């Protein structure tokens, strides 16, 4: 790289921090400690299945099969809540979604069932 030019690194896929830096062959986030290989930040998991074994994909509609208390709040996602346009992600919670009346949350696939 030429002097005076700055390298543009992608933000952290876990916390969206822009303060990422390269460490050997990986990129590292100083805020959350997440490490990942460059180019893998947009990759979806290989296969995510719901509570009864149906394969989930981006854009599916799912139903919550159990009352789920949200951490740090008194809010509960009730059984039977329908969630549209899910997005699959890597990590502990495999689904990112927006629940009406609650907002953006992460769900585990074992607590949802695909609406066929």
ZADO-1210 file (C-alpha; in nm, 4 decimals, padded with zeros to 6 digits):
<atoms>
<atom x="00.0000" y="00.0000" z="00.0000" code="UNK" pos="1"/>
<atom x="00.1220" y="00.3486" z="-00.0814" code="UNK" pos="2"/>
<atom x="00.2023" y="00.5934" z="00.1993" code="UNK" pos="3"/>
<atom x="-00.0878" y="00.8213" z="00.2856" code="UNK" pos="4"/>
<atom x="-00.3540" y="00.5724" z="00.1735" code="UNK" pos="5"/>
<atom x="-00.5693" y="00.3951" z="00.4280" code="UNK" pos="6"/>
<atom x="-00.6973" y="00.0411" z="00.3998" code="UNK" pos="7"/>
<atom x="-01.0751" y="00.0025" z="00.4233" code="UNK" pos="8"/>
<atom x="-01.1675" y="-00.2967" z="00.6359" code="UNK" pos="9"/>
<atom x="-01.5215" y="-00.4331" z="00.6705" code="UNK" pos="10"/>
<atom x="-01.7112" y="-00.3699" z="00.9953" code="UNK" pos="11"/>
<atom x="-01.7456" y="-00.6472" z="01.2530" code="UNK" pos="12"/>
<atom x="-02.0276" y="-00.8896" z="01.1582" code="UNK" pos="13"/>
<atom x="-02.1149" y="-00.9390" z="01.5275" code="UNK" pos="14"/>
<atom x="-02.1372" y="-00.5827" z="01.6637" code="UNK" pos="15"/>
<atom x="-02.0918" y="-00.3655" z="01.3487" code="UNK" pos="16"/>
<atom x="-01.7901" y="-00.1862" z="01.4960" code="UNK" pos="17"/>
<atom x="-01.5791" y="-00.0024" z="01.2388" code="UNK" pos="18"/>
<atom x="-01.2580" y="-00.0353" z="01.4435" code="UNK" pos="19"/>
<atom x="-01.1549" y="-00.3730" z="01.2993" code="UNK" pos="20"/>
<atom x="-00.7907" y="-00.4597" z="01.2395" code="UNK" pos="21"/>
<atom x="-00.6004" y="-00.7458" z="01.0709" code="UNK" pos="22"/>
<atom x="-00.4301" y="-01.0143" z="01.2813" code="UNK" pos="23"/>
<atom x="-00.2325" y="-01.2615" z="01.0689" code="UNK" pos="24"/>
<atom x="-00.4926" y="-01.4099" z="00.8294" code="UNK" pos="25"/>
<atom x="-00.7939" y="-01.2990" z="01.0360" code="UNK" pos="26"/>
<atom x="-00.9740" y="-00.9734" z="01.1084" code="UNK" pos="27"/>
<atom x="-01.0357" y="-00.8843" z="01.4744" code="UNK" pos="28"/>
<atom x="-01.2839" y="-00.6558" z="01.6487" code="UNK" pos="29"/>
<atom x="-01.1412" y="-00.4774" z="01.9550" code="UNK" pos="30"/>
<atom x="-01.4875" y="-00.4027" z="02.0977" code="UNK" pos="31"/>
<atom x="-01.6414" y="-00.7529" z="02.1111" code="UNK" pos="32"/>
<atom x="-01.3327" y="-00.9704" z="02.0474" code="UNK" pos="33"/>
<atom x="-01.4856" y="-01.1478" z="01.7450" code="UNK" pos="34"/>
<atom x="-01.2390" y="-01.2905" z="01.4893" code="UNK" pos="35"/>
<atom x="-01.3289" y="-01.3905" z="01.1332" code="UNK" pos="36"/>
<atom x="-01.1714" y="-01.4623" z="00.7973" code="UNK" pos="37"/>
<atom x="-01.1941" y="-01.1800" z="00.5409" code="UNK" pos="38"/>
<atom x="-01.4728" y="-01.2422" z="00.2900" code="UNK" pos="39"/>
<atom x="-01.6774" y="-01.4649" z="00.5227" code="UNK" pos="40"/>
<atom x="-01.8781" y="-01.1889" z="00.6931" code="UNK" pos="41"/>
<atom x="-02.1833" y="-01.2233" z="00.4674" code="UNK" pos="42"/>
<atom x="-02.1939" y="-01.6020" z="00.4558" code="UNK" pos="43"/>
<atom x="-02.5085" y="-01.7719" z="00.5804" code="UNK" pos="44"/>
<atom x="-02.4877" y="-02.0961" z="00.7757" code="UNK" pos="45"/>
<atom x="-02.4900" y="-02.4172" z="00.5715" code="UNK" pos="46"/>
<atom x="-02.8286" y="-02.5466" z="00.6852" code="UNK" pos="47"/>
<atom x="-03.0592" y="-02.4290" z="00.9627" code="UNK" pos="48"/>
<atom x="-03.3547" y="-02.6431" z="01.0694" code="UNK" pos="49"/>
<atom x="-03.6577" y="-02.5502" z="01.2783" code="UNK" pos="50"/>
<atom x="-03.7911" y="-02.7412" z="01.5810" code="UNK" pos="51"/>
<atom x="-03.9494" y="-03.0162" z="01.3686" code="UNK" pos="52"/>
<atom x="-03.6683" y="-03.0517" z="01.1138" code="UNK" pos="53"/>
<atom x="-03.7851" y="-02.8288" z="00.8264" code="UNK" pos="54"/>
<atom x="-03.5001" y="-02.6507" z="00.6455" code="UNK" pos="55"/>
<atom x="-03.5204" y="-02.2718" z="00.6913" code="UNK" pos="56"/>
<atom x="-03.4038" y="-02.0112" z="00.4412" code="UNK" pos="57"/>
<atom x="-03.3873" y="-01.6321" z="00.4233" code="UNK" pos="58"/>
<atom x="-03.7305" y="-01.4720" z="00.3802" code="UNK" pos="59"/>
<atom x="-03.9296" y="-01.7582" z="00.5356" code="UNK" pos="60"/>
<atom x="-04.2172" y="-01.7069" z="00.7760" code="UNK" pos="61"/>
<atom x="-04.1994" y="-01.8883" z="01.1114" code="UNK" pos="62"/>
<atom x="-04.4189" y="-01.9267" z="01.4203" code="UNK" pos="63"/>
<atom x="-04.2847" y="-01.9160" z="01.7775" code="UNK" pos="64"/>
<atom x="-04.3631" y="-02.2462" z="01.9578" code="UNK" pos="65"/>
<atom x="-04.2903" y="-02.1347" z="02.3161" code="UNK" pos="66"/>
<atom x="-04.3284" y="-01.8153" z="02.5217" code="UNK" pos="67"/>
<atom x="-03.9856" y="-01.6465" z="02.5058" code="UNK" pos="68"/>
<atom x="-03.8845" y="-01.3903" z="02.7695" code="UNK" pos="69"/>
<atom x="-03.6452" y="-01.1304" z="02.6304" code="UNK" pos="70"/>
<atom x="-03.3293" y="-01.0782" z="02.8344" code="UNK" pos="71"/>
<atom x="-03.3080" y="-00.7476" z="03.0158" code="UNK" pos="72"/>
<atom x="-03.6756" y="-00.6685" z="02.9737" code="UNK" pos="73"/>
<atom x="-04.0173" y="-00.7762" z="03.0945" code="UNK" pos="74"/>
<atom x="-04.1332" y="-00.8274" z="02.7357" code="UNK" pos="75"/>
<atom x="-04.2425" y="-01.1752" z="02.6230" code="UNK" pos="76"/>
<atom x="-04.2767" y="-01.3085" z="02.2696" code="UNK" pos="77"/>
<atom x="-04.5947" y="-01.5170" z="02.2990" code="UNK" pos="78"/>
<atom x="-04.6437" y="-01.8662" z="02.1584" code="UNK" pos="79"/>
<atom x="-04.8043" y="-01.8492" z="01.8123" code="UNK" pos="80"/>
<atom x="-04.6406" y="-01.5174" z="01.7194" code="UNK" pos="81"/>
<atom x="-04.5837" y="-01.5147" z="01.3434" code="UNK" pos="82"/>
<atom x="-04.2506" y="-01.3724" z="01.2265" code="UNK" pos="83"/>
<atom x="-04.2102" y="-01.2839" z="00.8580" code="UNK" pos="84"/>
<atom x="-03.8977" y="-01.2350" z="00.6461" code="UNK" pos="85"/>
<atom x="-03.6410" y="-01.4018" z="00.8714" code="UNK" pos="86"/>
<atom x="-03.2694" y="-01.3691" z="00.7999" code="UNK" pos="87"/>
<atom x="-03.0305" y="-01.6561" z="00.8802" code="UNK" pos="88"/>
<atom x="-02.7038" y="-01.5705" z="01.0537" code="UNK" pos="89"/>
<atom x="-02.4119" y="-01.7519" z="01.2164" code="UNK" pos="90"/>
<atom x="-02.3871" y="-01.7636" z="01.5927" code="UNK" pos="91"/>
<atom x="-02.5805" y="-01.8717" z="01.8982" code="UNK" pos="92"/>
<atom x="-02.9052" y="-01.7233" z="01.7662" code="UNK" pos="93"/>
<atom x="-02.9444" y="-01.8417" z="01.4073" code="UNK" pos="94"/>
<atom x="-03.2309" y="-01.6101" z="01.3091" code="UNK" pos="95"/>
<atom x="-03.2414" y="-01.2292" z="01.2910" code="UNK" pos="96"/>
<atom x="-03.5915" y="-01.0884" z="01.2567" code="UNK" pos="97"/>
<atom x="-03.8264" y="-00.8041" z="01.3380" code="UNK" pos="98"/>
<atom x="-04.1226" y="-00.8878" z="01.5636" code="UNK" pos="99"/>
<atom x="-04.4153" y="-00.6495" z="01.5379" code="UNK" pos="100"/>
<atom x="-04.4556" y="-00.4514" z="01.8608" code="UNK" pos="101"/>
<atom x="-04.1126" y="-00.5555" z="01.9912" code="UNK" pos="102"/>
<atom x="-03.8548" y="-00.4738" z="01.7238" code="UNK" pos="103"/>
<atom x="-03.5342" y="-00.6358" z="01.6006" code="UNK" pos="104"/>
<atom x="-03.4397" y="-00.9563" z="01.7880" code="UNK" pos="105"/>
<atom x="-03.2436" y="-01.2775" z="01.7449" code="UNK" pos="106"/>
<atom x="-03.4155" y="-01.6152" z="01.7777" code="UNK" pos="107"/>
<atom x="-03.2894" y="-01.9702" z="01.8093" code="UNK" pos="108"/>
<atom x="-03.4230" y="-02.2037" z="01.5425" code="UNK" pos="109"/>
<atom x="-03.5200" y="-02.4662" z="01.8016" code="UNK" pos="110"/>
<atom x="-03.7980" y="-02.2330" z="01.9275" code="UNK" pos="111"/>
<atom x="-03.9684" y="-02.1757" z="01.5907" code="UNK" pos="112"/>
<atom x="-04.1645" y="-02.3772" z="01.3350" code="UNK" pos="113"/>
<atom x="-04.1737" y="-02.2962" z="00.9636" code="UNK" pos="114"/>
<atom x="-04.5123" y="-02.1877" z="00.8269" code="UNK" pos="115"/>
<atom x="-04.5749" y="-02.4048" z="00.5210" code="UNK" pos="116"/>
</atoms>
